[in-house]
Amino acid sequence: MKVVSWFAFAACAAITTGAVAQAPTAGGRNVNASTSRYPLVLAMPKTYGKTETMGIWGGYFSHLSQCANVSLRNQLGESLEQSTNVDTLAEKDLIEAVKAGKAQLAQVNPGLVPQIVAAGQPAPFAVPGEKASAKPNSYRLILLARTDSPYRKPADLAGKKIAHTTQTSNSGNLAPRALFPALGLVPEKNYEVVFSGGHERSVVGVMHGFYDGAAVASDLFQRMVVKGDVRMSSVRVIWESPPFMTESWIMTKDVPADVQARVRNCTFNYQFSPNLKKLLPGNDVFVPVKYERDFATVLEVYNKTQAAAK
């Protein structure tokens, strides 16, 4: 049976929507036609399964392959042009892969970024945003409770069970520990912390009454609503934080400068697919990151977390 290239399929879809751009040129010559393709190891967070991840981001990967003249691979060296076997890594594994340069291009959850930068890797270069305003996407830490529960403000959850996601998650653990004490909710003192293992599990756990409340990222919650995994009528938001930067893209320092330039240029001229725009409402392109400005709230949480650990 003939193997159909995943990227070929994605490229056809992208061409249909006008998403594939021409390869960047150098001195008027087409880069794809004159240079060998650089092998670039890609990794993604374990937010979705491998096939679903490729369904969401495959158009972008196909665009990079053609426009930036790169060959995207997983850590085993397998080409992602022929397979959906993209590396989807748990937070600990993802941060270690990026720190060590084993993953050269990665989508990274915001809470991991300060650790990666502190380890000597570059700050993120791109984040989803809106072309018209050049405004980057953001999310908020939200505190959820069941709609039919008596909990209407954070203080109502004192003495109750609140789901955190994982220990390294920004919105799912680090941010609540930094921001909830000002609301009268000191973790492990004013309420019981229960680690659910993920944002989706936290939301579902509240829906089914396993947890009294849950600290989750608003963008991931909204994606569950869009996909029909949760009904807005089932849960209520009883508190939300100032905005945080959302998942952004990092390229490690070992990638050659000319390849970095091509990947950046091609990333910024990629037009989001209809599916991606549906999952990220209000976002249609990638915009550049200004680290100190865009990650101000993330850095506040990181610095408080570091100070508390001393």
KALINSUL-V273463 format. One record per run of one state. SS is the DSSP state (H for helix, E for strand, C for the rest). FROM is the first residue (numbers start at 1). TO is the last residue. If there is no record, write none. Layout:
ss=SS from=FROM to=TO
ss=SS from=FROM to=TO
This chain:
ss=C from=1 to=5
ss=H from=6 to=17
ss=C from=18 to=24
ss=E from=25 to=26
ss=C from=27 to=28
ss=E from=29 to=30
ss=H from=31 to=34
ss=C from=35 to=37
ss=E from=38 to=45
ss=C from=46 to=49
ss=H from=50 to=67
ss=C from=68 to=69
ss=E from=70 to=73
ss=C from=74 to=78
ss=E from=79 to=79
ss=C from=80 to=86
ss=E from=87 to=89
ss=C from=90 to=90
ss=H from=91 to=99
ss=C from=100 to=104
ss=E from=105 to=108
ss=C from=109 to=109
ss=H from=110 to=118
ss=C from=119 to=125
ss=E from=126 to=130
ss=C from=131 to=134
ss=E from=135 to=136
ss=C from=137 to=137
ss=E from=138 to=139
ss=C from=140 to=140
ss=E from=141 to=146
ss=C from=147 to=153
ss=H from=154 to=157
ss=C from=158 to=160
ss=E from=161 to=164
ss=C from=165 to=169
ss=H from=170 to=183
ss=C from=184 to=186
ss=E from=187 to=187
ss=C from=188 to=190
ss=E from=191 to=195
ss=C from=196 to=198
ss=H from=199 to=207
ss=C from=208 to=212
ss=E from=213 to=217
ss=H from=218 to=227
ss=C from=228 to=234
ss=E from=235 to=240
ss=C from=241 to=243
ss=E from=244 to=245
ss=C from=246 to=247
ss=E from=248 to=251
ss=C from=252 to=256
ss=H from=257 to=268
ss=C from=269 to=273
ss=H from=274 to=279
ss=C from=280 to=284
ss=E from=285 to=288
ss=C from=289 to=290
ss=H from=291 to=294
ss=C from=295 to=295
ss=H from=296 to=309
ss=C from=310 to=310
